[in-house]
Amino acid sequence: MSTVSKVVLGLSIVLSVCTVVGVHVKQEWDRQRLHEGVLRDLERVERKKENLRALEEQIQLTRVLLEERNRQQAETTQTHNP
């Protein structure tokens, strides 16, 4: 086997090994990103639930406040207009 053919064979092997390793590293990176995406989605869903709970609480507090204000206005009008 000539020297040139040995060098070409060696380079081919090195490039093949680098390609295989690169593909495996990329697959692992993609797998990790997909997993992180799932975790982000779960966090987003939990934040949305918390926001909905806070919104419901604010709606209830607004109702109570409006009822209290209406009651106070009714009492004020009754005391001023006997």
Helices and strands as residue ranges (DSSP letters): H 3-80
